Amino acid sequence: MGTEVGGVKCFDLAELDEQIAALGISVAILTVPPKFAQAVADQLVFAGVQAILSFASIQLSVPDSVFVENYDMTTALETVAYFARAD
């Protein structure tokens, strides 16, 4: 960690709380495997994130004060494929 990829700084998960506070982050995009999603969401909420766009394929349990938008990539791809099919 502590590197830069494509102009984006990467930090260790252990620095999550510190970086969210330092950068004033209120919205997070969650792109972790389902088995880690709830634990990371809990960390995000604890750190002060107010809204989460989740690509994990599970329902997250968060306080009512935190907005979660679930995005199902599989359903989106199926929809696009349906409309792209040849007649």
PyMOL Python script that loads the backbone (N, CA, C, O; Angstrom):
from pymol import cmd

cmd.read_pdbstr("""\
ATOM      1  N   MET A   1       0.823  -1.173   0.000  1.00  0.00           N
ATOM      2  CA  MET A   1       0.000   0.000   0.000  1.00  0.00           C
ATOM      3  C   MET A   1       0.876   1.248   0.000  1.00  0.00           C
ATOM      4  O   MET A   1       2.104   1.164  -0.016  1.00  0.00           O
ATOM      5  N   GLY A   2       0.229   2.393   0.018  1.00  0.00           N
ATOM      6  CA  GLY A   2       0.988   3.630  -0.057  1.00  0.00           C
ATOM      7  C   GLY A   2       1.472   3.909  -1.471  1.00  0.00           C
ATOM      8  O   GLY A   2       2.333   4.762  -1.688  1.00  0.00           O
ATOM      9  N   THR A   3       0.912   3.183  -2.427  1.00  0.00           N
ATOM     10  CA  THR A   3       1.305   3.380  -3.816  1.00  0.00           C
ATOM     11  C   THR A   3       0.214   4.145  -4.545  1.00  0.00           C
ATOM     12  O   THR A   3      -0.831   4.467  -3.978  1.00  0.00           O
ATOM     13  N   GLU A   4       0.476   4.423  -5.793  1.00  0.00           N
ATOM     14  CA  GLU A   4      -0.475   5.125  -6.642  1.00  0.00           C
ATOM     15  C   GLU A   4      -0.719   4.273  -7.885  1.00  0.00           C
ATOM     16  O   GLU A   4       0.222   3.813  -8.531  1.00  0.00           O
ATOM     17  N   VAL A   5      -1.984   4.072  -8.207  1.00  0.00           N
ATOM     18  CA  VAL A   5      -2.356   3.288  -9.384  1.00  0.00           C
ATOM     19  C   VAL A   5      -3.238   4.153 -10.266  1.00  0.00           C
ATOM     20  O   VAL A   5      -4.331   4.550  -9.863  1.00  0.00           O
ATOM     21  N   GLY A   6      -2.769   4.441 -11.457  1.00  0.00           N
ATOM     22  CA  GLY A   6      -3.548   5.269 -12.378  1.00  0.00           C
ATOM     23  C   GLY A   6      -3.890   6.631 -11.805  1.00  0.00           C
ATOM     24  O   GLY A   6      -4.949   7.182 -12.104  1.00  0.00           O
ATOM     25  N   GLY A   7      -3.013   7.175 -10.991  1.00  0.00           N
ATOM     26  CA  GLY A   7      -3.247   8.484 -10.395  1.00  0.00           C
ATOM     27  C   GLY A   7      -4.091   8.455  -9.133  1.00  0.00           C
ATOM     28  O   GLY A   7      -4.417   9.505  -8.579  1.00  0.00           O
ATOM     29  N   VAL A   8      -4.446   7.260  -8.675  1.00  0.00           N
ATOM     30  CA  VAL A   8      -5.275   7.114  -7.467  1.00  0.00           C
ATOM     31  C   VAL A   8      -4.415   6.548  -6.342  1.00  0.00           C
ATOM     32  O   VAL A   8      -3.785   5.503  -6.502  1.00  0.00           O
ATOM     33  N   LYS A   9      -4.391   7.241  -5.202  1.00  0.00           N
ATOM     34  CA  LYS A   9      -3.629   6.758  -4.061  1.00  0.00           C
ATOM     35  C   LYS A   9      -4.333   5.567  -3.430  1.00  0.00           C
ATOM     36  O   LYS A   9      -5.554   5.569  -3.271  1.00  0.00           O
ATOM     37  N   CYS A  10      -3.563   4.559  -3.074  1.00  0.00           N
ATOM     38  CA  CYS A  10      -4.088   3.345  -2.434  1.00  0.00           C
ATOM     39  C   CYS A  10      -3.578   3.299  -1.003  1.00  0.00           C
ATOM     40  O   CYS A  10      -2.393   3.503  -0.740  1.00  0.00           O
ATOM     41  N   PHE A  11      -4.509   3.022  -0.073  1.00  0.00           N
ATOM     42  CA  PHE A  11      -4.162   2.973   1.337  1.00  0.00           C
ATOM     43  C   PHE A  11      -4.517   1.613   1.908  1.00  0.00           C
ATOM     44  O   PHE A  11      -5.378   0.912   1.376  1.00  0.00           O
ATOM     45  N   ASP A  12      -3.860   1.247   2.979  1.00  0.00           N
ATOM     46  CA  ASP A  12      -4.154   0.022   3.698  1.00  0.00           C
ATOM     47  C   ASP A  12      -5.510   0.165   4.380  1.00  0.00           C
ATOM     48  O   ASP A  12      -5.861   1.252   4.839  1.00  0.00           O
ATOM     49  N   LEU A  13      -6.269  -0.915   4.451  1.00  0.00           N
ATOM     50  CA  LEU A  13      -7.580  -0.895   5.095  1.00  0.00           C
ATOM     51  C   LEU A  13      -7.484  -0.444   6.547  1.00  0.00           C
ATOM     52  O   LEU A  13      -8.441   0.110   7.088  1.00  0.00           O
ATOM     53  N   ALA A  14      -6.348  -0.674   7.176  1.00  0.00           N
ATOM     54  CA  ALA A  14      -6.138  -0.241   8.560  1.00  0.00           C
ATOM     55  C   ALA A  14      -6.187   1.279   8.695  1.00  0.00           C
ATOM     56  O   ALA A  14      -6.398   1.797   9.792  1.00  0.00           O
ATOM     57  N   GLU A  15      -5.994   1.993   7.589  1.00  0.00           N
ATOM     58  CA  GLU A  15      -6.018   3.457   7.588  1.00  0.00           C
ATOM     59  C   GLU A  15      -7.387   4.022   7.203  1.00  0.00           C
ATOM     60  O   GLU A  15      -7.530   5.234   7.038  1.00  0.00           O
ATOM     61  N   LEU A  16      -8.386   3.162   7.059  1.00  0.00           N
ATOM     62  CA  LEU A  16      -9.691   3.586   6.545  1.00  0.00           C
ATOM     63  C   LEU A  16     -10.286   4.740   7.351  1.00  0.00           C
ATOM     64  O   LEU A  16     -10.628   5.776   6.782  1.00  0.00           O
ATOM     65  N   ASP A  17     -10.411   4.574   8.654  1.00  0.00           N
ATOM     66  CA  ASP A  17     -10.998   5.622   9.495  1.00  0.00           C
ATOM     67  C   ASP A  17     -10.258   6.944   9.343  1.00  0.00           C
ATOM     68  O   ASP A  17     -10.865   8.001   9.168  1.00  0.00           O
ATOM     69  N   GLU A  18      -8.935   6.860   9.415  1.00  0.00           N
ATOM     70  CA  GLU A  18      -8.088   8.054   9.336  1.00  0.00           C
ATOM     71  C   GLU A  18      -8.249   8.769   7.993  1.00  0.00           C
ATOM     72  O   GLU A  18      -8.391   9.991   7.957  1.00  0.00           O
ATOM     73  N   GLN A  19      -8.227   8.026   6.905  1.00  0.00           N
ATOM     74  CA  GLN A  19      -8.319   8.625   5.572  1.00  0.00           C
ATOM     75  C   GLN A  19      -9.706   9.202   5.295  1.00  0.00           C
ATOM     76  O   GLN A  19      -9.820  10.255   4.667  1.00  0.00           O
ATOM     77  N   ILE A  20     -10.763   8.526   5.756  1.00  0.00           N
ATOM     78  CA  ILE A  20     -12.116   9.044   5.573  1.00  0.00           C
ATOM     79  C   ILE A  20     -12.257  10.382   6.292  1.00  0.00           C
ATOM     80  O   ILE A  20     -12.822  11.330   5.745  1.00  0.00           O
ATOM     81  N   ALA A  21     -11.747  10.456   7.507  1.00  0.00           N
ATOM     82  CA  ALA A  21     -11.808  11.709   8.267  1.00  0.00           C
ATOM     83  C   ALA A  21     -10.956  12.795   7.621  1.00  0.00           C
ATOM     84  O   ALA A  21     -11.406  13.929   7.461  1.00  0.00           O
ATOM     85  N   ALA A  22      -9.724  12.446   7.249  1.00  0.00           N
ATOM     86  CA  ALA A  22      -8.797  13.432   6.678  1.00  0.00           C
ATOM     87  C   ALA A  22      -9.293  13.997   5.347  1.00  0.00           C
ATOM     88  O   ALA A  22      -9.094  15.175   5.049  1.00  0.00           O
ATOM     89  N   LEU A  23      -9.941  13.143   4.551  1.00  0.00           N
ATOM     90  CA  LEU A  23     -10.382  13.565   3.225  1.00  0.00           C
ATOM     91  C   LEU A  23     -11.842  14.025   3.194  1.00  0.00           C
ATOM     92  O   LEU A  23     -12.335  14.456   2.152  1.00  0.00           O
ATOM     93  N   GLY A  24     -12.528  13.933   4.326  1.00  0.00           N
ATOM     94  CA  GLY A  24     -13.920  14.372   4.397  1.00  0.00           C
ATOM     95  C   GLY A  24     -14.853  13.548   3.526  1.00  0.00           C
ATOM     96  O   GLY A  24     -15.772  14.090   2.911  1.00  0.00           O
ATOM     97  N   ILE A  25     -14.625  12.251   3.468  1.00  0.00           N
ATOM     98  CA  ILE A  25     -15.401  11.365   2.595  1.00  0.00           C
ATOM     99  C   ILE A  25     -16.747  11.049   3.241  1.00  0.00           C
ATOM    100  O   ILE A  25     -16.808  10.684   4.415  1.00  0.00           O
ATOM    101  N   SER A  26     -17.832  11.191   2.464  1.00  0.00           N
ATOM    102  CA  SER A  26     -19.162  10.862   2.980  1.00  0.00           C
ATOM    103  C   SER A  26     -19.846   9.777   2.145  1.00  0.00           C
ATOM    104  O   SER A  26     -20.854   9.211   2.570  1.00  0.00           O
ATOM    105  N   VAL A  27     -19.307   9.487   0.967  1.00  0.00           N
ATOM    106  CA  VAL A  27     -19.877   8.482   0.069  1.00  0.00           C
ATOM    107  C   VAL A  27     -18.796   7.459  -0.271  1.00  0.00           C
ATOM    108  O   VAL A  27     -17.660   7.822  -0.577  1.00  0.00           O
ATOM    109  N   ALA A  28     -19.161   6.168  -0.215  1.00  0.00           N
ATOM    110  CA  ALA A  28     -18.205   5.107  -0.532  1.00  0.00           C
ATOM    111  C   ALA A  28     -18.790   4.169  -1.582  1.00  0.00           C
ATOM    112  O   ALA A  28     -20.001   3.956  -1.643  1.00  0.00           O
ATOM    113  N   ILE A  29     -17.915   3.620  -2.395  1.00  0.00           N
ATOM    114  CA  ILE A  29     -18.291   2.578  -3.351  1.00  0.00           C
ATOM    115  C   ILE A  29     -17.682   1.284  -2.839  1.00  0.00           C
ATOM    116  O   ILE A  29     -16.464   1.159  -2.711  1.00  0.00           O
ATOM    117  N   LEU A  30     -18.555   0.322  -2.547  1.00  0.00           N
ATOM    118  CA  LEU A  30     -18.132  -0.944  -1.946  1.00  0.00           C
ATOM    119  C   LEU A  30     -18.026  -2.008  -3.028  1.00  0.00           C
ATOM    120  O   LEU A  30     -19.031  -2.402  -3.621  1.00  0.00           O
ATOM    121  N   THR A  31     -16.812  -2.470  -3.282  1.00  0.00           N
ATOM    122  CA  THR A  31     -16.559  -3.464  -4.340  1.00  0.00           C
ATOM    123  C   THR A  31     -15.686  -4.582  -3.801  1.00  0.00           C
ATOM    124  O   THR A  31     -14.580  -4.818  -4.288  1.00  0.00           O
ATOM    125  N   VAL A  32     -16.195  -5.260  -2.798  1.00  0.00           N
ATOM    126  CA  VAL A  32     -15.464  -6.373  -2.190  1.00  0.00           C
ATOM    127  C   VAL A  32     -16.291  -7.645  -2.337  1.00  0.00           C
ATOM    128  O   VAL A  32     -17.498  -7.568  -2.566  1.00  0.00           O
ATOM    129  N   PRO A  33     -15.660  -8.821  -2.208  1.00  0.00           N
ATOM    130  CA  PRO A  33     -16.426 -10.063  -2.254  1.00  0.00           C
ATOM    131  C   PRO A  33     -17.502 -10.067  -1.161  1.00  0.00           C
ATOM    132  O   PRO A  33     -17.315  -9.478  -0.097  1.00  0.00           O
ATOM    133  N   PRO A  34     -18.635 -10.739  -1.435  1.00  0.00           N
ATOM    134  CA  PRO A  34     -19.748 -10.751  -0.479  1.00  0.00           C
ATOM    135  C   PRO A  34     -19.361 -11.130   0.941  1.00  0.00           C
ATOM    136  O   PRO A  34     -19.915 -10.576   1.892  1.00  0.00           O
ATOM    137  N   LYS A  35     -18.424 -12.061   1.113  1.00  0.00           N
ATOM    138  CA  LYS A  35     -18.091 -12.502   2.466  1.00  0.00           C
ATOM    139  C   LYS A  35     -17.392 -11.416   3.290  1.00  0.00           C
ATOM    140  O   LYS A  35     -17.322 -11.526   4.514  1.00  0.00           O
ATOM    141  N   PHE A  36     -16.877 -10.370   2.638  1.00  0.00           N
ATOM    142  CA  PHE A  36     -16.224  -9.271   3.344  1.00  0.00           C
ATOM    143  C   PHE A  36     -17.071  -8.010   3.388  1.00  0.00           C
ATOM    144  O   PHE A  36     -16.732  -7.065   4.101  1.00  0.00           O
ATOM    145  N   ALA A  37     -18.158  -7.979   2.646  1.00  0.00           N
ATOM    146  CA  ALA A  37     -18.937  -6.751   2.460  1.00  0.00           C
ATOM    147  C   ALA A  37     -19.490  -6.171   3.758  1.00  0.00           C
ATOM    148  O   ALA A  37     -19.371  -4.968   3.990  1.00  0.00           O
ATOM    149  N   GLN A  38     -20.088  -6.998   4.603  1.00  0.00           N
ATOM    150  CA  GLN A  38     -20.680  -6.460   5.829  1.00  0.00           C
ATOM    151  C   GLN A  38     -19.618  -5.882   6.748  1.00  0.00           C
ATOM    152  O   GLN A  38     -19.818  -4.820   7.337  1.00  0.00           O
ATOM    153  N   ALA A  39     -18.495  -6.567   6.875  1.00  0.00           N
ATOM    154  CA  ALA A  39     -17.425  -6.078   7.750  1.00  0.00           C
ATOM    155  C   ALA A  39     -16.876  -4.745   7.255  1.00  0.00           C
ATOM    156  O   ALA A  39     -16.627  -3.844   8.056  1.00  0.00           O
ATOM    157  N   VAL A  40     -16.685  -4.611   5.953  1.00  0.00           N
ATOM    158  CA  VAL A  40     -16.173  -3.350   5.402  1.00  0.00           C
ATOM    159  C   VAL A  40     -17.239  -2.263   5.527  1.00  0.00           C
ATOM    160  O   VAL A  40     -16.919  -1.118   5.846  1.00  0.00           O
ATOM    161  N   ALA A  41     -18.495  -2.610   5.278  1.00  0.00           N
ATOM    162  CA  ALA A  41     -19.585  -1.633   5.443  1.00  0.00           C
ATOM    163  C   ALA A  41     -19.628  -1.138   6.884  1.00  0.00           C
ATOM    164  O   ALA A  41     -19.818   0.054   7.123  1.00  0.00           O
ATOM    165  N   ASP A  42     -19.456  -2.033   7.839  1.00  0.00           N
ATOM    166  CA  ASP A  42     -19.429  -1.638   9.248  1.00  0.00           C
ATOM    167  C   ASP A  42     -18.311  -0.636   9.511  1.00  0.00           C
ATOM    168  O   ASP A  42     -18.508   0.345  10.229  1.00  0.00           O
ATOM    169  N   GLN A  43     -17.143  -0.880   8.931  1.00  0.00           N
ATOM    170  CA  GLN A  43     -16.015   0.047   9.095  1.00  0.00           C
ATOM    171  C   GLN A  43     -16.336   1.398   8.468  1.00  0.00           C
ATOM    172  O   GLN A  43     -16.027   2.443   9.042  1.00  0.00           O
ATOM    173  N   LEU A  44     -16.955   1.378   7.290  1.00  0.00           N
ATOM    174  CA  LEU A  44     -17.306   2.628   6.617  1.00  0.00           C
ATOM    175  C   LEU A  44     -18.283   3.445   7.454  1.00  0.00           C
ATOM    176  O   LEU A  44     -18.121   4.656   7.611  1.00  0.00           O
ATOM    177  N   VAL A  45     -19.293   2.775   7.986  1.00  0.00           N
ATOM    178  CA  VAL A  45     -20.285   3.455   8.822  1.00  0.00           C
ATOM    179  C   VAL A  45     -19.629   4.013  10.084  1.00  0.00           C
ATOM    180  O   VAL A  45     -19.877   5.158  10.460  1.00  0.00           O
ATOM    181  N   PHE A  46     -18.805   3.216  10.728  1.00  0.00           N
ATOM    182  CA  PHE A  46     -18.100   3.652  11.940  1.00  0.00           C
ATOM    183  C   PHE A  46     -17.242   4.883  11.655  1.00  0.00           C
ATOM    184  O   PHE A  46     -17.105   5.758  12.510  1.00  0.00           O
ATOM    185  N   ALA A  47     -16.665   4.951  10.454  1.00  0.00           N
ATOM    186  CA  ALA A  47     -15.784   6.056  10.076  1.00  0.00           C
ATOM    187  C   ALA A  47     -16.559   7.306   9.679  1.00  0.00           C
ATOM    188  O   ALA A  47     -15.969   8.373   9.508  1.00  0.00           O
ATOM    189  N   GLY A  48     -17.888   7.182   9.528  1.00  0.00           N
ATOM    190  CA  GLY A  48     -18.690   8.370   9.227  1.00  0.00           C
ATOM    191  C   GLY A  48     -19.269   8.458   7.834  1.00  0.00           C
ATOM    192  O   GLY A  48     -19.878   9.470   7.487  1.00  0.00           O
ATOM    193  N   VAL A  49     -19.097   7.428   7.027  1.00  0.00           N
ATOM    194  CA  VAL A  49     -19.679   7.441   5.678  1.00  0.00           C
ATOM    195  C   VAL A  49     -21.201   7.468   5.797  1.00  0.00           C
ATOM    196  O   VAL A  49     -21.774   6.763   6.627  1.00  0.00           O
ATOM    197  N   GLN A  50     -21.853   8.280   4.970  1.00  0.00           N
ATOM    198  CA  GLN A  50     -23.298   8.465   5.047  1.00  0.00           C
ATOM    199  C   GLN A  50     -24.060   7.772   3.927  1.00  0.00           C
ATOM    200  O   GLN A  50     -25.279   7.621   4.007  1.00  0.00           O
ATOM    201  N   ALA A  51     -23.354   7.350   2.887  1.00  0.00           N
ATOM    202  CA  ALA A  51     -24.004   6.675   1.762  1.00  0.00           C
ATOM    203  C   ALA A  51     -23.024   5.689   1.139  1.00  0.00           C
ATOM    204  O   ALA A  51     -21.829   5.961   1.030  1.00  0.00           O
ATOM    205  N   ILE A  52     -23.563   4.521   0.725  1.00  0.00           N
ATOM    206  CA  ILE A  52     -22.736   3.457   0.155  1.00  0.00           C
ATOM    207  C   ILE A  52     -23.382   2.960  -1.125  1.00  0.00           C
ATOM    208  O   ILE A  52     -24.563   2.612  -1.139  1.00  0.00           O
ATOM    209  N   LEU A  53     -22.604   2.927  -2.205  1.00  0.00           N
ATOM    210  CA  LEU A  53     -23.009   2.247  -3.435  1.00  0.00           C
ATOM    211  C   LEU A  53     -22.345   0.885  -3.373  1.00  0.00           C
ATOM    212  O   LEU A  53     -21.121   0.776  -3.437  1.00  0.00           O
ATOM    213  N   SER A  54     -23.165  -0.160  -3.246  1.00  0.00           N
ATOM    214  CA  SER A  54     -22.628  -1.504  -3.036  1.00  0.00           C
ATOM    215  C   SER A  54     -22.760  -2.365  -4.286  1.00  0.00           C
ATOM    216  O   SER A  54     -23.845  -2.500  -4.852  1.00  0.00           O
ATOM    217  N   PHE A  55     -21.648  -2.939  -4.702  1.00  0.00           N
ATOM    218  CA  PHE A  55     -21.622  -3.900  -5.797  1.00  0.00           C
ATOM    219  C   PHE A  55     -21.586  -5.328  -5.257  1.00  0.00           C
ATOM    220  O   PHE A  55     -21.540  -6.282  -6.034  1.00  0.00           O
ATOM    221  N   ALA A  56     -21.606  -5.483  -3.933  1.00  0.00           N
ATOM    222  CA  ALA A  56     -21.616  -6.815  -3.314  1.00  0.00           C
ATOM    223  C   ALA A  56     -23.010  -7.411  -3.494  1.00  0.00           C
ATOM    224  O   ALA A  56     -24.009  -6.691  -3.479  1.00  0.00           O
ATOM    225  N   SER A  57     -23.068  -8.695  -3.660  1.00  0.00           N
ATOM    226  CA  SER A  57     -24.352  -9.351  -3.933  1.00  0.00           C
ATOM    227  C   SER A  57     -25.046  -9.813  -2.651  1.00  0.00           C
ATOM    228  O   SER A  57     -25.643 -10.889  -2.614  1.00  0.00           O
ATOM    229  N   ILE A  58     -24.963  -8.987  -1.596  1.00  0.00           N
ATOM    230  CA  ILE A  58     -25.669  -9.282  -0.348  1.00  0.00           C
ATOM    231  C   ILE A  58     -26.356  -8.010   0.137  1.00  0.00           C
ATOM    232  O   ILE A  58     -25.979  -6.901  -0.240  1.00  0.00           O
ATOM    233  N   GLN A  59     -27.365  -8.188   0.975  1.00  0.00           N
ATOM    234  CA  GLN A  59     -28.018  -7.053   1.614  1.00  0.00           C
ATOM    235  C   GLN A  59     -27.180  -6.657   2.821  1.00  0.00           C
ATOM    236  O   GLN A  59     -26.834  -7.496   3.652  1.00  0.00           O
ATOM    237  N   LEU A  60     -26.862  -5.387   2.907  1.00  0.00           N
ATOM    238  CA  LEU A  60     -26.074  -4.896   4.027  1.00  0.00           C
ATOM    239  C   LEU A  60     -26.992  -4.428   5.143  1.00  0.00           C
ATOM    240  O   LEU A  60     -28.081  -3.913   4.890  1.00  0.00           O
ATOM    241  N   SER A  61     -26.551  -4.609   6.360  1.00  0.00           N
ATOM    242  CA  SER A  61     -27.276  -4.123   7.520  1.00  0.00           C
ATOM    243  C   SER A  61     -26.542  -2.886   8.033  1.00  0.00           C
ATOM    244  O   SER A  61     -25.437  -2.976   8.566  1.00  0.00           O
ATOM    245  N   VAL A  62     -27.184  -1.728   7.858  1.00  0.00           N
ATOM    246  CA  VAL A  62     -26.599  -0.458   8.295  1.00  0.00           C
ATOM    247  C   VAL A  62     -27.663   0.333   9.050  1.00  0.00           C
ATOM    248  O   VAL A  62     -28.851   0.038   8.924  1.00  0.00           O
ATOM    249  N   PRO A  63     -27.254   1.334   9.835  1.00  0.00           N
ATOM    250  CA  PRO A  63     -28.240   2.170  10.518  1.00  0.00           C
ATOM    251  C   PRO A  63     -29.137   2.895   9.509  1.00  0.00           C
ATOM    252  O   PRO A  63     -28.751   3.100   8.358  1.00  0.00           O
ATOM    253  N   ASP A  64     -30.326   3.277   9.950  1.00  0.00           N
ATOM    254  CA  ASP A  64     -31.261   3.992   9.079  1.00  0.00           C
ATOM    255  C   ASP A  64     -30.683   5.308   8.559  1.00  0.00           C
ATOM    256  O   ASP A  64     -31.124   5.812   7.526  1.00  0.00           O
ATOM    257  N   SER A  65     -29.710   5.861   9.261  1.00  0.00           N
ATOM    258  CA  SER A  65     -29.114   7.131   8.859  1.00  0.00           C
ATOM    259  C   SER A  65     -28.144   6.993   7.679  1.00  0.00           C
ATOM    260  O   SER A  65     -27.684   7.997   7.136  1.00  0.00           O
ATOM    261  N   VAL A  66     -27.836   5.759   7.286  1.00  0.00           N
ATOM    262  CA  VAL A  66     -26.906   5.514   6.176  1.00  0.00           C
ATOM    263  C   VAL A  66     -27.695   4.990   4.979  1.00  0.00           C
ATOM    264  O   VAL A  66     -28.434   4.012   5.095  1.00  0.00           O
ATOM    265  N   PHE A  67     -27.536   5.640   3.834  1.00  0.00           N
ATOM    266  CA  PHE A  67     -28.223   5.221   2.605  1.00  0.00           C
ATOM    267  C   PHE A  67     -27.359   4.201   1.874  1.00  0.00           C
ATOM    268  O   PHE A  67     -26.157   4.401   1.700  1.00  0.00           O
ATOM    269  N   VAL A  68     -27.986   3.104   1.448  1.00  0.00           N
ATOM    270  CA  VAL A  68     -27.286   2.082   0.664  1.00  0.00           C
ATOM    271  C   VAL A  68     -28.025   1.883  -0.651  1.00  0.00           C
ATOM    272  O   VAL A  68     -29.235   1.660  -0.666  1.00  0.00           O
ATOM    273  N   GLU A  69     -27.301   1.962  -1.734  1.00  0.00           N
ATOM    274  CA  GLU A  69     -27.833   1.641  -3.061  1.00  0.00           C
ATOM    275  C   GLU A  69     -27.119   0.383  -3.517  1.00  0.00           C
ATOM    276  O   GLU A  69     -25.899   0.376  -3.676  1.00  0.00           O
ATOM    277  N   ASN A  70     -27.880  -0.682  -3.729  1.00  0.00           N
ATOM    278  CA  ASN A  70     -27.310  -1.942  -4.199  1.00  0.00           C
ATOM    279  C   ASN A  70     -27.349  -1.971  -5.723  1.00  0.00           C
ATOM    280  O   ASN A  70     -28.375  -1.668  -6.332  1.00  0.00           O
ATOM    281  N   TYR A  71     -26.237  -2.334  -6.324  1.00  0.00           N
ATOM    282  CA  TYR A  71     -26.158  -2.428  -7.773  1.00  0.00           C
ATOM    283  C   TYR A  71     -25.789  -3.858  -8.124  1.00  0.00           C
ATOM    284  O   TYR A  71     -24.730  -4.355  -7.740  1.00  0.00           O
ATOM    285  N   ASP A  72     -26.669  -4.504  -8.853  1.00  0.00           N
ATOM    286  CA  ASP A  72     -26.450  -5.904  -9.229  1.00  0.00           C
ATOM    287  C   ASP A  72     -25.920  -5.955 -10.657  1.00  0.00           C
ATOM    288  O   ASP A  72     -26.675  -5.802 -11.617  1.00  0.00           O
ATOM    289  N   MET A  73     -24.632  -6.169 -10.785  1.00  0.00           N
ATOM    290  CA  MET A  73     -23.974  -6.184 -12.092  1.00  0.00           C
ATOM    291  C   MET A  73     -24.522  -7.287 -12.992  1.00  0.00           C
ATOM    292  O   MET A  73     -24.650  -7.088 -14.200  1.00  0.00           O
ATOM    293  N   THR A  74     -24.846  -8.440 -12.424  1.00  0.00           N
ATOM    294  CA  THR A  74     -25.361  -9.559 -13.215  1.00  0.00           C
ATOM    295  C   THR A  74     -26.679  -9.194 -13.874  1.00  0.00           C
ATOM    296  O   THR A  74     -26.870  -9.442 -15.065  1.00  0.00           O
ATOM    297  N   THR A  75     -27.582  -8.612 -13.113  1.00  0.00           N
ATOM    298  CA  THR A  75     -28.872  -8.195 -13.665  1.00  0.00           C
ATOM    299  C   THR A  75     -28.684  -7.125 -14.729  1.00  0.00           C
ATOM    300  O   THR A  75     -29.354  -7.150 -15.761  1.00  0.00           O
ATOM    301  N   ALA A  76     -27.787  -6.198 -14.489  1.00  0.00           N
ATOM    302  CA  ALA A  76     -27.529  -5.137 -15.470  1.00  0.00           C
ATOM    303  C   ALA A  76     -26.990  -5.721 -16.771  1.00  0.00           C
ATOM    304  O   ALA A  76     -27.401  -5.305 -17.854  1.00  0.00           O
ATOM    305  N   LEU A  77     -26.069  -6.685 -16.672  1.00  0.00           N
ATOM    306  CA  LEU A  77     -25.522  -7.311 -17.879  1.00  0.00           C
ATOM    307  C   LEU A  77     -26.587  -8.109 -18.619  1.00  0.00           C
ATOM    308  O   LEU A  77     -26.620  -8.104 -19.850  1.00  0.00           O
ATOM    309  N   GLU A  78     -27.458  -8.792 -17.883  1.00  0.00           N
ATOM    310  CA  GLU A  78     -28.542  -9.537 -18.521  1.00  0.00           C
ATOM    311  C   GLU A  78     -29.482  -8.591 -19.269  1.00  0.00           C
ATOM    312  O   GLU A  78     -29.935  -8.899 -20.372  1.00  0.00           O
ATOM    313  N   THR A  79     -29.767  -7.457 -18.671  1.00  0.00           N
ATOM    314  CA  THR A  79     -30.639  -6.465 -19.310  1.00  0.00           C
ATOM    315  C   THR A  79     -30.001  -5.930 -20.584  1.00  0.00           C
ATOM    316  O   THR A  79     -30.665  -5.842 -21.616  1.00  0.00           O
ATOM    317  N   VAL A  80     -28.743  -5.576 -20.526  1.00  0.00           N
ATOM    318  CA  VAL A  80     -28.040  -5.066 -21.706  1.00  0.00           C
ATOM    319  C   VAL A  80     -27.983  -6.118 -22.792  1.00  0.00           C
ATOM    320  O   VAL A  80     -28.224  -5.816 -23.960  1.00  0.00           O
ATOM    321  N   ALA A  81     -27.666  -7.361 -22.422  1.00  0.00           N
ATOM    322  CA  ALA A  81     -27.593  -8.453 -23.392  1.00  0.00           C
ATOM    323  C   ALA A  81     -28.951  -8.692 -24.061  1.00  0.00           C
ATOM    324  O   ALA A  81     -29.018  -8.971 -25.258  1.00  0.00           O
ATOM    325  N   TYR A  82     -30.020  -8.582 -23.286  1.00  0.00           N
ATOM    326  CA  TYR A  82     -31.371  -8.775 -23.829  1.00  0.00           C
ATOM    327  C   TYR A  82     -31.652  -7.755 -24.923  1.00  0.00           C
ATOM    328  O   TYR A  82     -32.140  -8.109 -25.996  1.00  0.00           O
ATOM    329  N   PHE A  83     -31.344  -6.483 -24.654  1.00  0.00           N
ATOM    330  CA  PHE A  83     -31.640  -5.437 -25.623  1.00  0.00           C
ATOM    331  C   PHE A  83     -30.642  -5.378 -26.768  1.00  0.00           C
ATOM    332  O   PHE A  83     -30.907  -4.735 -27.784  1.00  0.00           O
ATOM    333  N   ALA A  84     -29.495  -6.040 -26.619  1.00  0.00           N
ATOM    334  CA  ALA A  84     -28.482  -6.050 -27.683  1.00  0.00           C
ATOM    335  C   ALA A  84     -28.655  -7.233 -28.638  1.00  0.00           C
ATOM    336  O   ALA A  84     -27.991  -7.302 -29.672  1.00  0.00           O
ATOM    337  N   ARG A  85     -29.535  -8.148 -28.293  1.00  0.00           N
ATOM    338  CA  ARG A  85     -29.683  -9.351 -29.142  1.00  0.00           C
ATOM    339  C   ARG A  85     -30.221  -8.959 -30.511  1.00  0.00           C
ATOM    340  O   ARG A  85     -30.965  -7.990 -30.657  1.00  0.00           O
ATOM    341  N   ALA A  86     -29.833  -9.719 -31.479  1.00  0.00           N
ATOM    342  CA  ALA A  86     -30.285  -9.483 -32.868  1.00  0.00           C
ATOM    343  C   ALA A  86     -31.692 -10.045 -33.037  1.00  0.00           C
ATOM    344  O   ALA A  86     -32.014 -11.108 -32.506  1.00  0.00           O
ATOM    345  N   ASP A  87     -32.516  -9.331 -33.770  1.00  0.00           N
ATOM    346  CA  ASP A  87     -33.887  -9.799 -34.052  1.00  0.00           C
ATOM    347  C   ASP A  87     -33.918 -10.648 -35.292  1.00  0.00           C
ATOM    348  O   ASP A  87     -34.981 -11.129 -35.685  1.00  0.00           O
TER     349      ASP A  87
END
""", "prot")
cmd.dss("prot")
cmd.show_as("cartoon", "prot")
cmd.util.cbc("prot")
cmd.orient("prot")
